[in-house]
Amino acid sequence: ISSTSVLICNNSAAPTVSLTGNTGSTIRWQSSTDGTTYNNFAPSQTGTTINSVVNNAAPGISQVVTYYKAIVQNGVCPNQTTNAITVSVDPTSKAGTILTAQKVQQLCIGSPATDVTLQTNIGTIIWKTATSIGGTYNTIGGQTAATLPAANIPTTAAGVLYYKAVVTSGVCPSNESDIVSVQTDALTVAGSISSTSV
């Protein structure tokens, strides 16, 4: 089989797998999900290429790997089996949702913020922060879990900071979470009262 093993994103165009250099016109394609137990296609695939039957879906949260090979026979001679190739499909990147109470936070300077958690996600996570909602977001070092701990949300200075998660599943395009805003208010100052003589 001439095609090399490939890696694609969920619902991308399926690759064409081609048989070349064969001697024998009786061809039977097979596929396997574990690389050990192979099954014939139904209906049978007997050409030198396959495309429409090549899997391009990973509907869950895990990568889906399918193995393909062909069995070739020439006349009455014993059949021979080709090498196998794999087509691996990554699930679609998904950042998931953030609870409203975590998404919009307002607190007094020095008070602890609330952890921010992605409720569901598919892919590798990078948390980022910015000082303006439409500004440049910088990566927060070491924060790759579904939860951004409050310890990484500073509240020692008055102002607003913004946070978001960028989630990437394999070769699929990244997906960004909703933006979280954390507003830190300065301490209240009562001021002083003075009077003048009438």
C-alpha beads as a LAMMPS data file, in Angstrom:
LAMMPS data file: protein, C-alpha beads

198 atoms
197 bonds

1 atom types
1 bond types

-500.0 500.0 xlo xhi
-500.0 500.0 ylo yhi
-500.0 500.0 zlo zhi

Masses

1 110.0

Atoms # bond

1 1 1 0.000 0.000 0.000
2 1 1 1.523 3.278 -1.078
3 1 1 -0.216 5.725 1.242
4 1 1 1.587 6.417 4.473
5 1 1 -0.174 6.458 7.802
6 1 1 -2.031 9.726 8.231
7 1 1 -3.503 11.841 11.001
8 1 1 -6.604 13.960 10.366
9 1 1 -9.209 15.906 12.309
10 1 1 -12.759 14.728 12.897
11 1 1 -14.898 15.119 9.758
12 1 1 -11.953 16.160 7.586
13 1 1 -11.718 14.733 4.077
14 1 1 -10.787 11.065 4.249
15 1 1 -7.482 10.180 2.583
16 1 1 -7.313 7.886 -0.427
17 1 1 -5.461 4.644 0.273
18 1 1 -3.868 3.136 -2.831
19 1 1 -2.491 -0.277 -3.721
20 1 1 0.511 -0.172 -6.059
21 1 1 3.111 -2.614 -7.339
22 1 1 0.785 -5.578 -7.057
23 1 1 0.653 -8.616 -9.302
24 1 1 -2.860 -9.969 -9.182
25 1 1 -6.236 -8.488 -9.989
26 1 1 -8.246 -10.159 -7.257
27 1 1 -8.191 -7.652 -4.427
28 1 1 -9.971 -7.663 -1.112
29 1 1 -9.639 -4.748 1.314
30 1 1 -9.947 -5.163 5.073
31 1 1 -9.989 -2.898 8.095
32 1 1 -9.317 -3.276 11.801
33 1 1 -9.733 -1.179 14.916
34 1 1 -6.982 -2.922 16.862
35 1 1 -4.459 -3.957 14.204
36 1 1 -5.040 -7.633 14.980
37 1 1 -8.543 -8.634 13.968
38 1 1 -9.390 -7.611 10.397
39 1 1 -12.782 -7.682 8.697
40 1 1 -13.807 -7.453 5.061
41 1 1 -15.729 -4.398 3.962
42 1 1 -19.396 -4.824 3.192
43 1 1 -19.985 -4.274 0.370
44 1 1 -16.648 -5.716 -0.696
45 1 1 -13.959 -3.271 -1.853
46 1 1 -12.072 -4.745 -4.799
47 1 1 -10.381 -1.805 -6.545
48 1 1 -6.834 -0.550 -6.211
49 1 1 -7.941 2.439 -4.125
50 1 1 -10.347 3.051 -1.274
51 1 1 -11.688 6.382 -0.073
52 1 1 -15.394 6.411 0.743
53 1 1 -14.974 3.585 3.276
54 1 1 -11.970 5.158 5.027
55 1 1 -13.011 6.397 8.458
56 1 1 -12.804 10.156 9.068
57 1 1 -14.891 10.374 12.239
58 1 1 -13.964 10.604 15.917
59 1 1 -17.290 11.542 17.521
60 1 1 -16.237 11.022 21.132
61 1 1 -13.419 12.342 23.285
62 1 1 -10.689 9.958 22.103
63 1 1 -8.641 9.514 18.963
64 1 1 -9.967 6.809 16.627
65 1 1 -7.377 4.653 14.839
66 1 1 -8.310 2.360 11.949
67 1 1 -5.933 -0.050 10.196
68 1 1 -6.247 -0.916 6.504
69 1 1 -4.689 -3.641 4.359
70 1 1 -5.394 -5.503 1.140
71 1 1 -5.312 -9.180 0.264
72 1 1 -4.189 -9.808 -3.337
73 1 1 -4.389 -12.959 -5.439
74 1 1 -3.119 -13.667 -8.924
75 1 1 -4.948 -16.484 -10.687
76 1 1 -4.726 -19.729 -8.731
77 1 1 -1.591 -18.699 -6.850
78 1 1 -1.765 -18.269 -3.073
79 1 1 -2.904 -14.871 -1.942
80 1 1 -0.589 -12.363 -0.337
81 1 1 -1.329 -9.636 2.219
82 1 1 0.032 -6.106 1.965
83 1 1 1.475 -4.009 4.714
84 1 1 -1.071 -2.236 6.893
85 1 1 -1.431 1.515 7.265
86 1 1 -3.322 3.521 9.852
87 1 1 -5.654 6.470 9.577
88 1 1 -5.896 8.226 12.942
89 1 1 -8.687 10.708 13.557
90 1 1 -8.505 13.278 16.354
91 1 1 -11.761 14.411 17.994
92 1 1 -12.844 18.012 17.508
93 1 1 -11.290 20.488 19.956
94 1 1 -13.748 21.601 22.618
95 1 1 -13.121 24.198 25.315
96 1 1 -16.401 23.596 27.122
97 1 1 -18.353 25.958 29.320
98 1 1 -17.479 28.031 32.383
99 1 1 -19.993 28.690 35.140
100 1 1 -21.350 32.237 35.175
101 1 1 -20.291 32.751 38.780
102 1 1 -16.709 32.006 37.758
103 1 1 -16.881 33.884 34.467
104 1 1 -17.697 37.285 35.964
105 1 1 -15.940 37.995 39.250
106 1 1 -15.787 41.210 41.265
107 1 1 -13.977 41.399 44.562
108 1 1 -12.155 43.687 46.900
109 1 1 -8.416 44.063 46.616
110 1 1 -6.581 41.302 48.451
111 1 1 -9.605 38.978 48.547
112 1 1 -9.131 35.591 46.902
113 1 1 -10.615 35.006 43.468
114 1 1 -12.602 31.892 42.589
115 1 1 -11.109 28.966 40.670
116 1 1 -12.123 28.895 37.007
117 1 1 -13.004 25.463 35.611
118 1 1 -13.851 24.171 32.159
119 1 1 -16.889 21.965 32.715
120 1 1 -16.128 19.752 29.707
121 1 1 -13.206 19.870 27.335
122 1 1 -11.510 17.838 24.632
123 1 1 -7.855 18.500 23.962
124 1 1 -4.759 20.036 25.486
125 1 1 -5.390 23.179 27.539
126 1 1 -3.435 26.414 27.699
127 1 1 -4.686 29.197 29.983
128 1 1 -4.000 32.788 28.926
129 1 1 -4.472 36.231 30.447
130 1 1 -4.676 39.826 29.234
131 1 1 -5.138 43.296 30.689
132 1 1 -7.783 44.266 28.118
133 1 1 -10.529 42.089 26.690
134 1 1 -9.391 42.565 23.119
135 1 1 -5.697 42.774 23.858
136 1 1 -2.850 40.312 23.579
137 1 1 -3.327 37.208 25.707
138 1 1 -0.198 35.755 27.261
139 1 1 0.229 32.146 28.338
140 1 1 0.111 31.459 32.068
141 1 1 3.060 29.143 32.649
142 1 1 2.337 25.655 33.931
143 1 1 -1.445 25.954 33.775
144 1 1 -2.662 23.134 31.551
145 1 1 -5.372 21.541 33.707
146 1 1 -9.121 22.059 33.337
147 1 1 -9.068 24.304 36.410
148 1 1 -7.207 27.599 36.635
149 1 1 -6.534 27.893 40.384
150 1 1 -7.353 31.094 42.230
151 1 1 -3.680 31.279 43.181
152 1 1 -2.967 32.138 39.546
153 1 1 -5.518 34.945 39.501
154 1 1 -3.843 37.892 41.246
155 1 1 -5.986 40.350 43.198
156 1 1 -3.266 42.508 44.739
157 1 1 -3.832 45.478 42.450
158 1 1 -7.016 47.286 41.489
159 1 1 -8.150 46.785 37.900
160 1 1 -9.603 44.172 35.577
161 1 1 -7.822 41.092 34.274
162 1 1 -9.146 38.750 31.585
163 1 1 -8.637 35.017 31.198
164 1 1 -9.457 32.362 28.627
165 1 1 -8.531 28.785 27.802
166 1 1 -7.286 27.676 24.395
167 1 1 -7.956 23.984 23.821
168 1 1 -6.406 21.952 20.995
169 1 1 -7.127 18.326 20.144
170 1 1 -4.280 16.857 18.114
171 1 1 -4.217 18.306 14.590
172 1 1 -7.661 19.897 14.910
173 1 1 -8.105 23.688 15.012
174 1 1 -8.051 25.189 18.506
175 1 1 -11.214 26.175 20.316
176 1 1 -11.322 29.032 22.823
177 1 1 -13.417 29.263 25.963
178 1 1 -15.548 32.214 26.957
179 1 1 -13.570 35.084 28.417
180 1 1 -13.444 35.410 32.195
181 1 1 -13.260 38.871 33.754
182 1 1 -11.921 39.434 37.254
183 1 1 -12.441 42.957 38.555
184 1 1 -10.483 43.937 41.643
185 1 1 -11.829 47.027 43.427
186 1 1 -9.607 49.349 45.442
187 1 1 -10.204 49.609 49.177
188 1 1 -12.905 52.007 50.209
189 1 1 -11.611 55.286 51.609
190 1 1 -14.080 57.188 53.776
191 1 1 -12.199 60.431 53.545
192 1 1 -12.542 63.187 56.134
193 1 1 -15.200 65.704 56.997
194 1 1 -14.339 69.289 57.748
195 1 1 -16.378 72.347 58.526
196 1 1 -15.864 76.048 58.478
197 1 1 -17.174 78.511 61.012
198 1 1 -20.297 80.382 60.025

Bonds

1 1 1 2
2 1 2 3
3 1 3 4
4 1 4 5
5 1 5 6
6 1 6 7
7 1 7 8
8 1 8 9
9 1 9 10
10 1 10 11
11 1 11 12
12 1 12 13
13 1 13 14
14 1 14 15
15 1 15 16
16 1 16 17
17 1 17 18
18 1 18 19
19 1 19 20
20 1 20 21
21 1 21 22
22 1 22 23
23 1 23 24
24 1 24 25
25 1 25 26
26 1 26 27
27 1 27 28
28 1 28 29
29 1 29 30
30 1 30 31
31 1 31 32
32 1 32 33
33 1 33 34
34 1 34 35
35 1 35 36
36 1 36 37
37 1 37 38
38 1 38 39
39 1 39 40
40 1 40 41
41 1 41 42
42 1 42 43
43 1 43 44
44 1 44 45
45 1 45 46
46 1 46 47
47 1 47 48
48 1 48 49
49 1 49 50
50 1 50 51
51 1 51 52
52 1 52 53
53 1 53 54
54 1 54 55
55 1 55 56
56 1 56 57
57 1 57 58
58 1 58 59
59 1 59 60
60 1 60 61
61 1 61 62
62 1 62 63
63 1 63 64
64 1 64 65
65 1 65 66
66 1 66 67
67 1 67 68
68 1 68 69
69 1 69 70
70 1 70 71
71 1 71 72
72 1 72 73
73 1 73 74
74 1 74 75
75 1 75 76
76 1 76 77
77 1 77 78
78 1 78 79
79 1 79 80
80 1 80 81
81 1 81 82
82 1 82 83
83 1 83 84
84 1 84 85
85 1 85 86
86 1 86 87
87 1 87 88
88 1 88 89
89 1 89 90
90 1 90 91
91 1 91 92
92 1 92 93
93 1 93 94
94 1 94 95
95 1 95 96
96 1 96 97
97 1 97 98
98 1 98 99
99 1 99 100
100 1 100 101
101 1 101 102
102 1 102 103
103 1 103 104
104 1 104 105
105 1 105 106
106 1 106 107
107 1 107 108
108 1 108 109
109 1 109 110
110 1 110 111
111 1 111 112
112 1 112 113
113 1 113 114
114 1 114 115
115 1 115 116
116 1 116 117
117 1 117 118
118 1 118 119
119 1 119 120
120 1 120 121
121 1 121 122
122 1 122 123
123 1 123 124
124 1 124 125
125 1 125 126
126 1 126 127
127 1 127 128
128 1 128 129
129 1 129 130
130 1 130 131
131 1 131 132
132 1 132 133
133 1 133 134
134 1 134 135
135 1 135 136
136 1 136 137
137 1 137 138
138 1 138 139
139 1 139 140
140 1 140 141
141 1 141 142
142 1 142 143
143 1 143 144
144 1 144 145
145 1 145 146
146 1 146 147
147 1 147 148
148 1 148 149
149 1 149 150
150 1 150 151
151 1 151 152
152 1 152 153
153 1 153 154
154 1 154 155
155 1 155 156
156 1 156 157
157 1 157 158
158 1 158 159
159 1 159 160
160 1 160 161
161 1 161 162
162 1 162 163
163 1 163 164
164 1 164 165
165 1 165 166
166 1 166 167
167 1 167 168
168 1 168 169
169 1 169 170
170 1 170 171
171 1 171 172
172 1 172 173
173 1 173 174
174 1 174 175
175 1 175 176
176 1 176 177
177 1 177 178
178 1 178 179
179 1 179 180
180 1 180 181
181 1 181 182
182 1 182 183
183 1 183 184
184 1 184 185
185 1 185 186
186 1 186 187
187 1 187 188
188 1 188 189
189 1 189 190
190 1 190 191
191 1 191 192
192 1 192 193
193 1 193 194
194 1 194 195
195 1 195 196
196 1 196 197
197 1 197 198
